[in-house]
Amino acid sequence: METFLSLAGLGKLKDQQQIALKLHRAFPDETVYLNWALLSMILQEPGRSNSHTGERCPMSISIAYRCLQTLLNQCVKLKTQSPDPSTPTELEDPNNFWMVLQVLEMVGQFYPGDDGSKVVGISKLKYPESLFEPSSTSGRFRSTPASTAPEEASALSQLASLSIESPPVPNRDIDCGRPELPQYIARAREDYFKIFDSSLGQMMRLKYLNLELMWRQRAVEWANSAGLKELIDRMKKRLESDDHNWSTMITLNQGASNLLRIDESSGSNEYDLVDHLYLELNAKQNAQNCIERGYALARVDLRCRVRDPSLTELKDSFHPLAENLDQLVLSYFEQFGEKTCCFDDLAPYLKLLSTDELEKLRVALAQHRKTEIEQDPSSSESFLRKQISLEKILRSIALPLGDKHVAESTRLLRSYFKYLPLGKDLPTTTLQPADGMALLAAQALIEDWEGPNGSVANLYAACYVLEGCLARSAQQYQARSLLIRLYRLLGALPPSFNHFVEFGIKHIQHDTLSHLGLDRCSIFFGHTYPPAYENGEKIQHLQAFDLIEYPATFYEHIEADTSTWISKCYMSGNYIKVEDLSFFKRQINCSLQKRVLRMERVRLLLFEKTRWSLMNTSRTKGTPRVKSDPDDECPFWDPSEVEMNLSEIFSACRPTIDNRDFTVIPDCRSWSTSGTCHQTNLGPPLGNLWLYTMSLTYTWMFKPQRTYGDHLRLRQPDKFPECTSFEVDLFHYSKAFITLICCEEPRLLGSYSQSLVGFFQRRNDELEAFTNTSADASGSRRPVPPSQLLAIIHCAYEGLCFLEVAHERYSDPSWNLFSKGKMIAQTIKTTRTKILAKVQTMDLLIQKVLDGINHDLLLEDDSSPRVIPKCLFASLQMPPPWAGEPIEGFGTLGDWNQSLSKLFLDQRDTLIGWHSLIKLYISSTS
């Protein structure tokens, strides 16, 4: 048993299964070991647990089915041997009942592969009907009046109110027979629904919501035309019995849309009946002055599921019954627009509107907007909520044309200040009712900032708007999340990290929310804080490495704790919780963000190691030192740990699980590249391809012991959709390095060396473009945010780190024992000298940029025409976008200039920090 529990904690499911079957053979009368074996088989389904990624084999399905039959035989034996017929049976435990259904579900959805293998040994389950009848105790529990069993009746009532009322005994089974199904699948599915519709099954579904939802999901997926009609009939009866549960409506809509695809004649009739039922129920609610959104929203959902069952995209054509979606959306807005959640309710469906419907809806909503002019702002908070819902829907379906973004922002800001008095008496911890208008104004400034009518200056204005919103509504997390991303884009580390810390991310939220401030955070490695003291002691400021250290390592703690809980749940027989915890453990172990954080941490570790090494070299220049001198070692750098992390990231670049939460960012167009999320990224969104590219880039440098043939077999990406241009160039730089190191022909060493030098020449060319102040209105001369400048220097420094790793490794005397080693070492030494010349040029170019932005800051009172630089830092010469139309109450020009001055200092400190690293490299290698 201890061995089994140890294996359970490690997630070794096949070994668990073998141990459990041995225990069962040793103790055949104990059902617990059979349950353990079955659960181990269930969890081996791909995507269900952490340790199994392959496909099932027919043999495992047959074994599981035979074990299930054995389990039922034991349950029958225990029931007949029980001296008291009122004693609850094994199957009245929801965990055991769930186990039976899970095995049938596993068999019912297993299709053999293309290798010709077959599932054998599966017949209909054999058991007496009485096995799935509740005991007399359970029957009394279900029907006893509250006066005789108040605690039990109250608990049952609360559970039932969560989902379902006591259903009538069904007249028909859920028919799932289909001629194309293998016989064993048809039998398993038939038994599945038969058990669920038994008296015990009905009682269990009534008491346990998870079992009811499990039944509904399979009924929607497996039922044929007759079965779908029965499912629809049952769901309609629930709604008519005053069931308000959204799951019931979703199940009804899924059944109706599936039936329409299988049998158009019957499906059309059922569709009309369902739609009419929602209309009647909604009218009934209105007559009773009840505010129930479900029925009206279910009509929208029904039409959308006919268009696309997965609600992902609009198809080229759809069934005529799904037309006029715009009218239902408008009707829902008119009825529930005053609710804060109105837009969130409609958001999943808006992308399924056709072009004509979008235009009709836009025109209709524009008419609603006109009523705002005549409305007294102090009269109604509900009117404000409806206006915010209207603005969100309009922004979702249609962006302002041309250069109207600033004008749109100005209009929304005026509305914000117009409605601010509604929250003047609220506590400071309460969100202001008008916050939505400020968030929309910021979105209007951000959208299309890279486009022909946008501007980097609008990003500074968006920060000013959001900071003003936070000053009045300190708990406005959406404003804070957007500020984190905007300050990163503008190259300002301190305010970004301060807001990230204030966001208060805890525990598992590091997996879902750390992307806000830590994706590509190594771009801020060079930031240098000016000395600051408090009570005579120097203040230690947060750096990028400080913030990423815990999020990158806390996953091990979670996995260890989860493994402990899994073992405890096995012992207590809580098998449903074992599956939940195993699923959670897999979500964590395969997390995309986990690997992103570890990759970024490896980059930061390399940067710190190189800085440490350069500082020691510069400090002790001219003094002979022993190579093993401990002062040379970076305390953060552990080569074995780095290689282990790289191996894990590289080998785990199979499809990962994206647990990241982007809903905390205010974005009315989250599915579009014009949305706020896309517009505020430091580069393309990170995913598996980015992980693969970056891990391969680093693997080439840190694991050169692989043969060149091994490196060639590593799949090289054909495209880099998730990487910035700098990351792509770094990839080719690393590839050139490993090619040089593994080169067998001395005559080619020179070309590879020149390729490495060219990497730094390209960085200098990019920097020189920033120092060119010639006015040019072409798109190539449009100003970019400071993060672009930082990305260039960041890329160059990363290339220098790779160079130092190679130089340190191949300057070792042991490497020079061979003639090939001598040639490569000499080539690297020569290349390093050439690169040093490029870095010296880079030093001058960065200084030129710094001189330029310092000069701009001093021109506050200069009335001469200003030449817009290529990289737009904060400057007192930058007017607010709404300068031509002052907004009453939104601060003074002095407030605007003060915010820009503070932001400029933060931006400059980051650039100065990177510049100091470049200077450090020059001084230590010259």
Secondary structure, DSSP 8 states (H G I E B T S, - for coil): -HHHHHHHHHT-HHHHHHHHHHHHHHSTT-HHHHHHHHHHHHTTSTTTSSS--S---HHHHHHHHHHHHHHHHHHHHHHHH-S-TTS--GGGSHHHHHHHHHHHHHHHT----TT-----S-------GGGGS--HHHHHHHH--TTT-HHHHHHHHHHHHHH-------SS------TTS-HHHHHHHHHHHHHHTSHHHHHHHHH-HHHHHHHHHHHHHH--HHHHHHHHHHHHHHHHTT---HHHHHHHHHHHHHHHHH-HHHHHHHHHHHHHHHHHHHHHHHHTT----HHHHHHHHHHHHHH-TTSS---S---GGG--HHHHHHHHHHHHTTSTTHHHHHHHHHTT--HHHHHHHHHHHHHHHHGGGGS-TTT-HHHHHHHHHHHHHHHHH----TT-HHHHHHHHHHHHHHHGGGGTTS-TTS--TTHHHHHHHHHHHHTTTTSTT--THHHHHHHHHHHHHHHH-TT-HHHHHHHHHHHHHTT-HHHHHHHHHHTT--TTHHHHHTHHHHTTGGGGTT------EETTEE-----HHHHHHHHHHHHHHHHHHHHHHHHHHHHHT-HHHHHHHHHHHHHHHTBHHHHHHHHHHHHHHHHHHHHHHHHHHHHTTTS---TT-GGGS-TT--HHHHHHHHHHHHHT-SS-B-----TTS--TTTTSTTSHHHHT-SSS---HHHHHHHHHHHHHHH-TTS-HHHHHHS---S--TTS-HHHHHHHHHHHHHHHHHT---GGGHHHHHHHHHHHHHHHHHHHHHHH------SGGGS-B-HHHHHHHHHHHHHHHHHHHHHHHHHTSGGGGGSHHHHHHHHHHHHHHHHHHHHHHHHHHHHHHHHHHHHHHHT-TT--S-----SB----TT---TTTTS--TTS--HHHHHHHHHHHHHHHHHHHHHHHHHHHHHHHHH-
